[in-house]
């Protein structure tokens, strides 16, 4: 069994050097707190105008066997 790795934190001097490097990079974008909060809210897919609804249906075994007998892709027949 391997030992869990220990996280080695940067020293304050290393953190300051990193911050200076970020500040010196003209391609760096640092979002404001408001921009960051807005980005967090926008995660995921956009909301659909007509979202689908999940439905559970129970069929007798013989009905499911009949569908399966129609061949591969029986779960999506008629959905194309």
PDB file of N, CA, C and O in Angstrom:
ATOM      1  N   UNK A   1       0.850  -1.165   0.000  1.00  0.00           N
ATOM      2  CA  UNK A   1       0.000   0.000   0.000  1.00  0.00           C
ATOM      3  C   UNK A   1       0.903   1.237   0.000  1.00  0.00           C
ATOM      4  O   UNK A   1       1.827   1.332   0.808  1.00  0.00           O
ATOM      5  N   UNK A   2       0.640   2.170  -0.892  1.00  0.00           N
ATOM      6  CA  UNK A   2       1.476   3.372  -0.955  1.00  0.00           C
ATOM      7  C   UNK A   2       0.995   4.423   0.036  1.00  0.00           C
ATOM      8  O   UNK A   2      -0.185   4.505   0.379  1.00  0.00           O
ATOM      9  N   UNK A   3       1.960   5.225   0.481  1.00  0.00           N
ATOM     10  CA  UNK A   3       1.626   6.288   1.423  1.00  0.00           C
ATOM     11  C   UNK A   3       0.974   7.447   0.677  1.00  0.00           C
ATOM     12  O   UNK A   3       1.335   7.730  -0.466  1.00  0.00           O
ATOM     13  N   UNK A   4       0.022   8.115   1.312  1.00  0.00           N
ATOM     14  CA  UNK A   4      -0.567   9.282   0.657  1.00  0.00           C
ATOM     15  C   UNK A   4       0.496  10.379   0.506  1.00  0.00           C
ATOM     16  O   UNK A   4       1.305  10.609   1.405  1.00  0.00           O
ATOM     17  N   UNK A   5       0.474  11.035  -0.632  1.00  0.00           N
ATOM     18  CA  UNK A   5       1.445  12.093  -0.869  1.00  0.00           C
ATOM     19  C   UNK A   5       1.103  13.320  -0.048  1.00  0.00           C
ATOM     20  O   UNK A   5      -0.066  13.663   0.128  1.00  0.00           O
ATOM     21  N   UNK A   6       2.133  13.973   0.449  1.00  0.00           N
ATOM     22  CA  UNK A   6       1.925  15.192   1.211  1.00  0.00           C
ATOM     23  C   UNK A   6       1.956  16.375   0.258  1.00  0.00           C
ATOM     24  O   UNK A   6       2.791  16.435  -0.645  1.00  0.00           O
ATOM     25  N   UNK A   7       1.058  17.298   0.458  1.00  0.00           N
ATOM     26  CA  UNK A   7       1.011  18.502  -0.350  1.00  0.00           C
ATOM     27  C   UNK A   7       2.035  19.483   0.190  1.00  0.00           C
ATOM     28  O   UNK A   7       2.024  19.824   1.373  1.00  0.00           O
ATOM     29  N   UNK A   8       2.919  19.930  -0.688  1.00  0.00           N
ATOM     30  CA  UNK A   8       3.944  20.889  -0.278  1.00  0.00           C
ATOM     31  C   UNK A   8       3.467  22.269  -0.715  1.00  0.00           C
ATOM     32  O   UNK A   8       3.327  22.532  -1.909  1.00  0.00           O
ATOM     33  N   UNK A   9       3.219  23.136   0.239  1.00  0.00           N
ATOM     34  CA  UNK A   9       2.732  24.480  -0.043  1.00  0.00           C
ATOM     35  C   UNK A   9       3.891  25.396  -0.421  1.00  0.00           C
ATOM     36  O   UNK A   9       5.018  25.221   0.042  1.00  0.00           O
ATOM     37  N   UNK A  10       3.590  26.377  -1.274  1.00  0.00           N
ATOM     38  CA  UNK A  10       4.587  27.382  -1.627  1.00  0.00           C
ATOM     39  C   UNK A  10       4.901  28.257  -0.424  1.00  0.00           C
ATOM     40  O   UNK A  10       4.052  28.494   0.436  1.00  0.00           O
ATOM     41  N   UNK A  11       6.130  28.727  -0.384  1.00  0.00           N
ATOM     42  CA  UNK A  11       6.511  29.679   0.664  1.00  0.00           C
ATOM     43  C   UNK A  11       5.950  31.040   0.279  1.00  0.00           C
ATOM     44  O   UNK A  11       5.618  31.255  -0.887  1.00  0.00           O
ATOM     45  N   UNK A  12       5.837  31.960   1.222  1.00  0.00           N
ATOM     46  CA  UNK A  12       5.370  33.309   0.876  1.00  0.00           C
ATOM     47  C   UNK A  12       6.237  33.950  -0.215  1.00  0.00           C
ATOM     48  O   UNK A  12       5.722  34.681  -1.062  1.00  0.00           O
ATOM     49  N   UNK A  13       7.546  33.681  -0.201  1.00  0.00           N
ATOM     50  CA  UNK A  13       8.433  34.238  -1.220  1.00  0.00           C
ATOM     51  C   UNK A  13       8.092  33.654  -2.597  1.00  0.00           C
ATOM     52  O   UNK A  13       8.083  34.375  -3.595  1.00  0.00           O
ATOM     53  N   UNK A  14       7.812  32.344  -2.644  1.00  0.00           N
ATOM     54  CA  UNK A  14       7.445  31.716  -3.913  1.00  0.00           C
ATOM     55  C   UNK A  14       6.112  32.261  -4.426  1.00  0.00           C
ATOM     56  O   UNK A  14       5.958  32.516  -5.621  1.00  0.00           O
ATOM     57  N   UNK A  15       5.164  32.436  -3.531  1.00  0.00           N
ATOM     58  CA  UNK A  15       3.869  32.998  -3.902  1.00  0.00           C
ATOM     59  C   UNK A  15       4.037  34.411  -4.467  1.00  0.00           C
ATOM     60  O   UNK A  15       3.393  34.769  -5.453  1.00  0.00           O
ATOM     61  N   UNK A  16       4.909  35.215  -3.835  1.00  0.00           N
ATOM     62  CA  UNK A  16       5.152  36.580  -4.310  1.00  0.00           C
ATOM     63  C   UNK A  16       5.792  36.554  -5.696  1.00  0.00           C
ATOM     64  O   UNK A  16       5.438  37.369  -6.548  1.00  0.00           O
ATOM     65  N   UNK A  17       6.725  35.636  -5.938  1.00  0.00           N
ATOM     66  CA  UNK A  17       7.369  35.528  -7.240  1.00  0.00           C
ATOM     67  C   UNK A  17       6.355  35.105  -8.303  1.00  0.00           C
ATOM     68  O   UNK A  17       6.397  35.601  -9.429  1.00  0.00           O
ATOM     69  N   UNK A  18       5.463  34.211  -7.961  1.00  0.00           N
ATOM     70  CA  UNK A  18       4.415  33.775  -8.889  1.00  0.00           C
ATOM     71  C   UNK A  18       3.500  34.955  -9.218  1.00  0.00           C
ATOM     72  O   UNK A  18       3.179  35.190 -10.383  1.00  0.00           O
ATOM     73  N   UNK A  19       3.086  35.688  -8.202  1.00  0.00           N
ATOM     74  CA  UNK A  19       2.206  36.850  -8.408  1.00  0.00           C
ATOM     75  C   UNK A  19       2.882  37.890  -9.294  1.00  0.00           C
ATOM     76  O   UNK A  19       2.228  38.490 -10.147  1.00  0.00           O
ATOM     77  N   UNK A  20       4.194  38.115  -9.103  1.00  0.00           N
ATOM     78  CA  UNK A  20       4.920  39.073  -9.950  1.00  0.00           C
ATOM     79  C   UNK A  20       4.942  38.593 -11.398  1.00  0.00           C
ATOM     80  O   UNK A  20       4.767  39.389 -12.321  1.00  0.00           O
ATOM     81  N   UNK A  21       5.155  37.310 -11.596  1.00  0.00           N
ATOM     82  CA  UNK A  21       5.154  36.758 -12.946  1.00  0.00           C
ATOM     83  C   UNK A  21       3.806  36.900 -13.627  1.00  0.00           C
ATOM     84  O   UNK A  21       3.739  37.209 -14.816  1.00  0.00           O
ATOM     85  N   UNK A  22       2.744  36.680 -12.890  1.00  0.00           N
ATOM     86  CA  UNK A  22       1.389  36.827 -13.433  1.00  0.00           C
ATOM     87  C   UNK A  22       1.139  38.288 -13.804  1.00  0.00           C
ATOM     88  O   UNK A  22       0.616  38.579 -14.880  1.00  0.00           O
ATOM     89  N   UNK A  23       1.513  39.204 -12.913  1.00  0.00           N
ATOM     90  CA  UNK A  23       1.300  40.638 -13.153  1.00  0.00           C
ATOM     91  C   UNK A  23       2.106  41.118 -14.357  1.00  0.00           C
ATOM     92  O   UNK A  23       1.660  42.019 -15.067  1.00  0.00           O
ATOM     93  N   UNK A  24       3.270  40.544 -14.603  1.00  0.00           N
ATOM     94  CA  UNK A  24       4.132  40.971 -15.711  1.00  0.00           C
ATOM     95  C   UNK A  24       3.675  40.409 -17.058  1.00  0.00           C
ATOM     96  O   UNK A  24       4.103  40.901 -18.102  1.00  0.00           O
ATOM     97  N   UNK A  25       2.818  39.393 -17.052  1.00  0.00           N
ATOM     98  CA  UNK A  25       2.372  38.759 -18.293  1.00  0.00           C
ATOM     99  C   UNK A  25       1.224  39.568 -18.890  1.00  0.00           C
ATOM    100  O   UNK A  25       0.166  39.676 -18.270  1.00  0.00           O
ATOM    101  N   UNK A  26       1.415  40.149 -20.106  1.00  0.00           N
ATOM    102  CA  UNK A  26       0.349  40.966 -20.696  1.00  0.00           C
ATOM    103  C   UNK A  26      -0.866  40.142 -21.126  1.00  0.00           C
ATOM    104  O   UNK A  26      -1.940  40.704 -21.342  1.00  0.00           O
ATOM    105  N   UNK A  27      -0.717  38.839 -21.254  1.00  0.00           N
ATOM    106  CA  UNK A  27      -1.835  37.992 -21.666  1.00  0.00           C
ATOM    107  C   UNK A  27      -2.673  37.486 -20.512  1.00  0.00           C
ATOM    108  O   UNK A  27      -3.618  36.723 -20.712  1.00  0.00           O
ATOM    109  N   UNK A  28      -2.333  37.904 -19.312  1.00  0.00           N
ATOM    110  CA  UNK A  28      -3.051  37.419 -18.137  1.00  0.00           C
ATOM    111  C   UNK A  28      -4.365  38.161 -17.960  1.00  0.00           C
ATOM    112  O   UNK A  28      -4.418  39.385 -18.080  1.00  0.00           O
ATOM    113  N   UNK A  29      -5.415  37.419 -17.678  1.00  0.00           N
ATOM    114  CA  UNK A  29      -6.712  38.009 -17.370  1.00  0.00           C
ATOM    115  C   UNK A  29      -7.086  37.589 -15.960  1.00  0.00           C
ATOM    116  O   UNK A  29      -7.222  36.401 -15.668  1.00  0.00           O
ATOM    117  N   UNK A  30      -7.247  38.551 -15.109  1.00  0.00           N
ATOM    118  CA  UNK A  30      -7.680  38.265 -13.740  1.00  0.00           C
ATOM    119  C   UNK A  30      -9.081  38.816 -13.564  1.00  0.00           C
ATOM    120  O   UNK A  30      -9.264  40.032 -13.513  1.00  0.00           O
ATOM    121  N   UNK A  31     -10.083  37.934 -13.468  1.00  0.00           N
ATOM    122  CA  UNK A  31     -11.455  38.414 -13.317  1.00  0.00           C
ATOM    123  C   UNK A  31     -11.673  39.072 -11.958  1.00  0.00           C
ATOM    124  O   UNK A  31     -11.046  38.717 -10.960  1.00  0.00           O
ATOM    125  N   UNK A  32     -12.584  40.045 -11.958  1.00  0.00           N
ATOM    126  CA  UNK A  32     -12.978  40.663 -10.696  1.00  0.00           C
ATOM    127  C   UNK A  32     -13.824  39.643  -9.933  1.00  0.00           C
ATOM    128  O   UNK A  32     -14.219  38.619 -10.490  1.00  0.00           O
ATOM    129  N   UNK A  33     -14.098  39.920  -8.678  1.00  0.00           N
ATOM    130  CA  UNK A  33     -14.939  39.013  -7.883  1.00  0.00           C
ATOM    131  C   UNK A  33     -16.319  38.874  -8.520  1.00  0.00           C
ATOM    132  O   UNK A  33     -16.903  37.791  -8.514  1.00  0.00           O
ATOM    133  N   UNK A  34     -16.841  39.974  -9.069  1.00  0.00           N
ATOM    134  CA  UNK A  34     -18.158  39.942  -9.705  1.00  0.00           C
ATOM    135  C   UNK A  34     -18.120  39.080 -10.969  1.00  0.00           C
ATOM    136  O   UNK A  34     -19.024  38.276 -11.198  1.00  0.00           O
ATOM    137  N   UNK A  35     -17.087  39.242 -11.785  1.00  0.00           N
ATOM    138  CA  UNK A  35     -16.956  38.435 -12.995  1.00  0.00           C
ATOM    139  C   UNK A  35     -16.802  36.957 -12.644  1.00  0.00           C
ATOM    140  O   UNK A  35     -17.383  36.094 -13.302  1.00  0.00           O
ATOM    141  N   UNK A  36     -16.032  36.673 -11.624  1.00  0.00           N
ATOM    142  CA  UNK A  36     -15.823  35.291 -11.204  1.00  0.00           C
ATOM    143  C   UNK A  36     -17.139  34.667 -10.738  1.00  0.00           C
ATOM    144  O   UNK A  36     -17.443  33.524 -11.080  1.00  0.00           O
ATOM    145  N   UNK A  37     -17.917  35.418  -9.960  1.00  0.00           N
ATOM    146  CA  UNK A  37     -19.211  34.913  -9.484  1.00  0.00           C
ATOM    147  C   UNK A  37     -20.146  34.669 -10.659  1.00  0.00           C
ATOM    148  O   UNK A  37     -20.905  33.701 -10.657  1.00  0.00           O
ATOM    149  N   UNK A  38     -20.096  35.542 -11.665  1.00  0.00           N
ATOM    150  CA  UNK A  38     -20.946  35.383 -12.837  1.00  0.00           C
ATOM    151  C   UNK A  38     -20.547  34.133 -13.631  1.00  0.00           C
ATOM    152  O   UNK A  38     -21.409  33.422 -14.148  1.00  0.00           O
ATOM    153  N   UNK A  39     -19.254  33.871 -13.723  1.00  0.00           N
ATOM    154  CA  UNK A  39     -18.790  32.676 -14.427  1.00  0.00           C
ATOM    155  C   UNK A  39     -19.260  31.416 -13.720  1.00  0.00           C
ATOM    156  O   UNK A  39     -19.626  30.442 -14.377  1.00  0.00           O
ATOM    157  N   UNK A  40     -19.257  31.419 -12.401  1.00  0.00           N
ATOM    158  CA  UNK A  40     -19.681  30.246 -11.638  1.00  0.00           C
ATOM    159  C   UNK A  40     -21.162  29.969 -11.859  1.00  0.00           C
ATOM    160  O   UNK A  40     -21.578  28.811 -11.891  1.00  0.00           O
ATOM    161  N   UNK A  41     -21.956  31.021 -12.011  1.00  0.00           N
ATOM    162  CA  UNK A  41     -23.396  30.841 -12.208  1.00  0.00           C
ATOM    163  C   UNK A  41     -23.718  30.275 -13.578  1.00  0.00           C
ATOM    164  O   UNK A  41     -24.757  29.636 -13.743  1.00  0.00           O
ATOM    165  N   UNK A  42     -22.858  30.489 -14.567  1.00  0.00           N
ATOM    166  CA  UNK A  42     -23.147  30.086 -15.934  1.00  0.00           C
ATOM    167  C   UNK A  42     -22.699  28.673 -16.259  1.00  0.00           C
ATOM    168  O   UNK A  42     -22.739  28.290 -17.428  1.00  0.00           O
ATOM    169  N   UNK A  43     -22.283  27.894 -15.302  1.00  0.00           N
ATOM    170  CA  UNK A  43     -21.773  26.564 -15.609  1.00  0.00           C
ATOM    171  C   UNK A  43     -22.899  25.649 -16.078  1.00  0.00           C
ATOM    172  O   UNK A  43     -24.058  25.816 -15.701  1.00  0.00           O
ATOM    173  N   UNK A  44     -22.530  24.688 -16.900  1.00  0.00           N
ATOM    174  CA  UNK A  44     -23.501  23.720 -17.383  1.00  0.00           C
ATOM    175  C   UNK A  44     -24.132  24.135 -18.695  1.00  0.00           C
ATOM    176  O   UNK A  44     -23.785  25.163 -19.277  1.00  0.00           O
ATOM    177  N   UNK A  45     -25.048  23.332 -19.141  1.00  0.00           N
ATOM    178  CA  UNK A  45     -25.736  23.598 -20.398  1.00  0.00           C
ATOM    179  C   UNK A  45     -26.727  24.732 -20.239  1.00  0.00           C
ATOM    180  O   UNK A  45     -27.240  24.973 -19.146  1.00  0.00           O
ATOM    181  N   UNK A  46     -26.998  25.435 -21.345  1.00  0.00           N
ATOM    182  CA  UNK A  46     -28.052  26.454 -21.281  1.00  0.00           C
ATOM    183  C   UNK A  46     -29.406  25.785 -21.055  1.00  0.00           C
ATOM    184  O   UNK A  46     -29.613  24.638 -21.452  1.00  0.00           O
ATOM    185  N   UNK A  47     -30.296  26.485 -20.436  1.00  0.00           N
ATOM    186  CA  UNK A  47     -31.632  25.947 -20.181  1.00  0.00           C
ATOM    187  C   UNK A  47     -32.388  25.819 -21.495  1.00  0.00           C
ATOM    188  O   UNK A  47     -32.313  26.702 -22.349  1.00  0.00           O
ATOM    189  N   UNK A  48     -33.115  24.720 -21.655  1.00  0.00           N
ATOM    190  CA  UNK A  48     -33.903  24.487 -22.850  1.00  0.00           C
ATOM    191  C   UNK A  48     -35.249  25.192 -22.738  1.00  0.00           C
ATOM    192  O   UNK A  48     -35.819  25.305 -21.653  1.00  0.00           O
ATOM    193  N   UNK A  49     -35.745  25.663 -23.876  1.00  0.00           N
ATOM    194  CA  UNK A  49     -37.067  26.289 -23.884  1.00  0.00           C
ATOM    195  C   UNK A  49     -38.144  25.246 -23.561  1.00  0.00           C
ATOM    196  O   UNK A  49     -39.115  25.535 -22.862  1.00  0.00           O
ATOM    197  N   UNK A  50     -37.954  24.023 -24.085  1.00  0.00           N
ATOM    198  CA  UNK A  50     -38.901  22.927 -23.841  1.00  0.00           C
ATOM    199  C   UNK A  50     -38.130  21.733 -23.295  1.00  0.00           C
ATOM    200  O   UNK A  50     -37.812  20.815 -24.051  1.00  0.00           O
ATOM    201  N   UNK A  51     -37.823  21.724 -22.000  1.00  0.00           N
ATOM    202  CA  UNK A  51     -37.026  20.626 -21.451  1.00  0.00           C
ATOM    203  C   UNK A  51     -37.778  19.297 -21.488  1.00  0.00           C
ATOM    204  O   UNK A  51     -39.007  19.250 -21.430  1.00  0.00           O
ATOM    205  N   UNK A  52     -37.007  18.236 -21.585  1.00  0.00           N
ATOM    206  CA  UNK A  52     -37.592  16.899 -21.584  1.00  0.00           C
ATOM    207  C   UNK A  52     -37.885  16.475 -20.135  1.00  0.00           C
ATOM    208  O   UNK A  52     -37.290  16.994 -19.191  1.00  0.00           O
ATOM    209  N   UNK A  53     -38.788  15.548 -19.988  1.00  0.00           N
ATOM    210  CA  UNK A  53     -39.192  15.067 -18.676  1.00  0.00           C
ATOM    211  C   UNK A  53     -38.848  13.586 -18.577  1.00  0.00           C
ATOM    212  O   UNK A  53     -39.171  12.814 -19.480  1.00  0.00           O
ATOM    213  N   UNK A  54     -38.198  13.184 -17.494  1.00  0.00           N
ATOM    214  CA  UNK A  54     -37.877  11.777 -17.281  1.00  0.00           C
ATOM    215  C   UNK A  54     -39.136  11.028 -16.842  1.00  0.00           C
ATOM    216  O   UNK A  54     -39.893  11.495 -15.990  1.00  0.00           O
ATOM    217  N   UNK A  55     -39.341   9.854 -17.445  1.00  0.00           N
ATOM    218  CA  UNK A  55     -40.514   9.045 -17.142  1.00  0.00           C
ATOM    219  C   UNK A  55     -40.065   7.606 -16.954  1.00  0.00           C
ATOM    220  O   UNK A  55     -39.212   7.122 -17.698  1.00  0.00           O
ATOM    221  N   UNK A  56     -40.623   6.923 -15.977  1.00  0.00           N
ATOM    222  CA  UNK A  56     -40.341   5.518 -15.760  1.00  0.00           C
ATOM    223  C   UNK A  56     -41.602   4.725 -16.105  1.00  0.00           C
ATOM    224  O   UNK A  56     -42.699   5.049 -15.651  1.00  0.00           O
ATOM    225  N   UNK A  57     -41.423   3.680 -16.916  1.00  0.00           N
ATOM    226  CA  UNK A  57     -42.552   2.847 -17.326  1.00  0.00           C
ATOM    227  C   UNK A  57     -42.197   1.396 -17.035  1.00  0.00           C
ATOM    228  O   UNK A  57     -41.068   0.974 -17.284  1.00  0.00           O
ATOM    229  N   UNK A  58     -43.137   0.638 -16.518  1.00  0.00           N
ATOM    230  CA  UNK A  58     -42.941  -0.785 -16.248  1.00  0.00           C
ATOM    231  C   UNK A  58     -43.768  -1.593 -17.244  1.00  0.00           C
ATOM    232  O   UNK A  58     -44.976  -1.392 -17.370  1.00  0.00           O
ATOM    233  N   UNK A  59     -43.096  -2.524 -17.960  1.00  0.00           N
ATOM    234  CA  UNK A  59     -43.763  -3.397 -18.920  1.00  0.00           C
ATOM    235  C   UNK A  59     -43.658  -4.837 -18.443  1.00  0.00           C
ATOM    236  O   UNK A  59     -42.757  -5.190 -17.682  1.00  0.00           O
ATOM    237  N   UNK A  60     -44.589  -5.660 -18.898  1.00  0.00           N
ATOM    238  CA  UNK A  60     -44.503  -7.088 -18.639  1.00  0.00           C
ATOM    239  C   UNK A  60     -43.279  -7.625 -19.381  1.00  0.00           C
ATOM    240  O   UNK A  60     -42.858  -7.063 -20.391  1.00  0.00           O
ATOM    241  N   UNK A  61     -42.714  -8.719 -18.867  1.00  0.00           N
ATOM    242  CA  UNK A  61     -41.525  -9.321 -19.455  1.00  0.00           C
ATOM    243  C   UNK A  61     -41.772  -9.715 -20.907  1.00  0.00           C
ATOM    244  O   UNK A  61     -40.894  -9.526 -21.749  1.00  0.00           O
ATOM    245  N   UNK A  62     -42.943 -10.257 -21.218  1.00  0.00           N
ATOM    246  CA  UNK A  62     -43.206 -10.691 -22.589  1.00  0.00           C
ATOM    247  C   UNK A  62     -43.223  -9.516 -23.570  1.00  0.00           C
ATOM    248  O   UNK A  62     -42.844  -9.689 -24.729  1.00  0.00           O
ATOM    249  N   UNK A  63     -43.645  -8.345 -23.145  1.00  0.00           N
ATOM    250  CA  UNK A  63     -43.642  -7.158 -24.000  1.00  0.00           C
ATOM    251  C   UNK A  63     -42.206  -6.736 -24.288  1.00  0.00           C
ATOM    252  O   UNK A  63     -41.873  -6.420 -25.431  1.00  0.00           O
ATOM    253  N   UNK A  64     -41.356  -6.726 -23.272  1.00  0.00           N
ATOM    254  CA  UNK A  64     -39.953  -6.346 -23.453  1.00  0.00           C
ATOM    255  C   UNK A  64     -39.254  -7.365 -24.344  1.00  0.00           C
ATOM    256  O   UNK A  64     -38.464  -6.983 -25.207  1.00  0.00           O
ATOM    257  N   UNK A  65     -39.525  -8.644 -24.154  1.00  0.00           N
ATOM    258  CA  UNK A  65     -38.922  -9.682 -24.998  1.00  0.00           C
ATOM    259  C   UNK A  65     -39.318  -9.498 -26.454  1.00  0.00           C
ATOM    260  O   UNK A  65     -38.510  -9.745 -27.349  1.00  0.00           O
ATOM    261  N   UNK A  66     -40.529  -9.075 -26.697  1.00  0.00           N
ATOM    262  CA  UNK A  66     -40.994  -8.823 -28.061  1.00  0.00           C
ATOM    263  C   UNK A  66     -40.192  -7.671 -28.684  1.00  0.00           C
ATOM    264  O   UNK A  66     -39.773  -7.756 -29.838  1.00  0.00           O
ATOM    265  N   UNK A  67     -39.985  -6.612 -27.924  1.00  0.00           N
ATOM    266  CA  UNK A  67     -39.168  -5.493 -28.419  1.00  0.00           C
ATOM    267  C   UNK A  67     -37.741  -5.961 -28.702  1.00  0.00           C
ATOM    268  O   UNK A  67     -37.176  -5.633 -29.746  1.00  0.00           O
ATOM    269  N   UNK A  68     -37.160  -6.724 -27.782  1.00  0.00           N
ATOM    270  CA  UNK A  68     -35.788  -7.209 -27.950  1.00  0.00           C
ATOM    271  C   UNK A  68     -35.650  -8.084 -29.189  1.00  0.00           C
ATOM    272  O   UNK A  68     -34.605  -8.081 -29.840  1.00  0.00           O
ATOM    273  N   UNK A  69     -36.704  -8.836 -29.519  1.00  0.00           N
ATOM    274  CA  UNK A  69     -36.668  -9.736 -30.668  1.00  0.00           C
ATOM    275  C   UNK A  69     -36.562  -8.973 -31.988  1.00  0.00           C
ATOM    276  O   UNK A  69     -36.208  -9.556 -33.013  1.00  0.00           O
ATOM    277  N   UNK A  70     -36.869  -7.660 -31.970  1.00  0.00           N
ATOM    278  CA  UNK A  70     -36.792  -6.876 -33.212  1.00  0.00           C
ATOM    279  C   UNK A  70     -35.351  -6.573 -33.596  1.00  0.00           C
ATOM    280  O   UNK A  70     -35.097  -6.055 -34.684  1.00  0.00           O
ATOM    281  N   UNK A  71     -34.398  -6.892 -32.711  1.00  0.00           N
ATOM    282  CA  UNK A  71     -32.980  -6.747 -33.062  1.00  0.00           C
ATOM    283  C   UNK A  71     -32.281  -5.636 -32.320  1.00  0.00           C
ATOM    284  O   UNK A  71     -32.823  -4.987 -31.426  1.00  0.00           O
ATOM    285  N   UNK A  72     -31.010  -5.450 -32.755  1.00  0.00           N
ATOM    286  CA  UNK A  72     -30.164  -4.444 -32.103  1.00  0.00           C
ATOM    287  C   UNK A  72     -30.780  -3.056 -32.265  1.00  0.00           C
ATOM    288  O   UNK A  72     -31.336  -2.728 -33.313  1.00  0.00           O
ATOM    289  N   UNK A  73     -30.672  -2.256 -31.224  1.00  0.00           N
ATOM    290  CA  UNK A  73     -31.209  -0.901 -31.249  1.00  0.00           C
ATOM    291  C   UNK A  73     -32.686  -0.839 -30.903  1.00  0.00           C
ATOM    292  O   UNK A  73     -33.343   0.172 -31.150  1.00  0.00           O
ATOM    293  N   UNK A  74     -33.212  -1.916 -30.333  1.00  0.00           N
ATOM    294  CA  UNK A  74     -34.641  -1.970 -30.018  1.00  0.00           C
ATOM    295  C   UNK A  74     -35.065  -0.881 -29.039  1.00  0.00           C
ATOM    296  O   UNK A  74     -36.231  -0.486 -29.021  1.00  0.00           O
ATOM    297  N   UNK A  75     -34.121  -0.385 -28.216  1.00  0.00           N
ATOM    298  CA  UNK A  75     -34.469   0.638 -27.216  1.00  0.00           C
ATOM    299  C   UNK A  75     -34.827   1.976 -27.865  1.00  0.00           C
ATOM    300  O   UNK A  75     -35.557   2.773 -27.275  1.00  0.00           O
ATOM    301  N   UNK A  76     -34.323   2.226 -29.064  1.00  0.00           N
ATOM    302  CA  UNK A  76     -34.528   3.530 -29.694  1.00  0.00           C
ATOM    303  C   UNK A  76     -35.340   3.437 -30.993  1.00  0.00           C
ATOM    304  O   UNK A  76     -35.369   4.403 -31.755  1.00  0.00           O
ATOM    305  N   UNK A  77     -35.978   2.343 -31.257  1.00  0.00           N
ATOM    306  CA  UNK A  77     -36.768   2.196 -32.481  1.00  0.00           C
ATOM    307  C   UNK A  77     -37.814   3.303 -32.552  1.00  0.00           C
ATOM    308  O   UNK A  77     -38.498   3.590 -31.570  1.00  0.00           O
ATOM    309  N   UNK A  78     -37.928   3.914 -33.712  1.00  0.00           N
ATOM    310  CA  UNK A  78     -38.918   4.964 -33.895  1.00  0.00           C
ATOM    311  C   UNK A  78     -38.488   6.317 -33.375  1.00  0.00           C
ATOM    312  O   UNK A  78     -39.259   7.274 -33.448  1.00  0.00           O
ATOM    313  N   UNK A  79     -37.257   6.426 -32.843  1.00  0.00           N
ATOM    314  CA  UNK A  79     -36.787   7.684 -32.270  1.00  0.00           C
ATOM    315  C   UNK A  79     -36.027   8.515 -33.289  1.00  0.00           C
ATOM    316  O   UNK A  79     -35.764   9.691 -33.039  1.00  0.00           O
ATOM    317  N   UNK A  80     -35.664   7.935 -34.442  1.00  0.00           N
ATOM    318  CA  UNK A  80     -34.859   8.664 -35.426  1.00  0.00           C
ATOM    319  C   UNK A  80     -35.666   9.715 -36.114  1.00  0.00           C
ATOM    320  O   UNK A  80     -35.149  10.426 -36.975  1.00  0.00           O
TER     321      UNK A  80
END
